[in-house]
């Protein structure tokens, strides 16, 4: 119903970002739980950079189009739909911070958990503000 306007798009992006924050919380909790496990490698979640790239590609659609005379030609710019962006769980296997091969820094993970929680709280407030504005308009 609302997906074709800015309200629907904003709420959808905030909802997707909150889902990614929930996944990120699980990944951080897994990293913390295995901070003393030998040869355990920490994981991170990559989502925001791909979402930013997809949203930026939508703004590029008004530019001059390249003439493609063959189906095998590669377009200069490809428009990405933000709804196709999925979070990626990335394993950090290159670093080692402990003698047992583990690369989990508990202090860094705790800071990431706090940052993630604050981000989630910010998203819930933003969604609440969106619906408050709709409620004001409907009164």
Secondary structure, DSSP 8 states (H G I E B T S, - for coil): --TTSHHHHHHHHHHHHHHHHHHHHHHHHHHHHTTTSTT---EEEE-HHHHHHHHHHHHGGGS------STT---S-----GGG---EEEE--S---STTS----HHHHHHHHHHHHHHHHHHHHHHHHHHHHHHHHH-
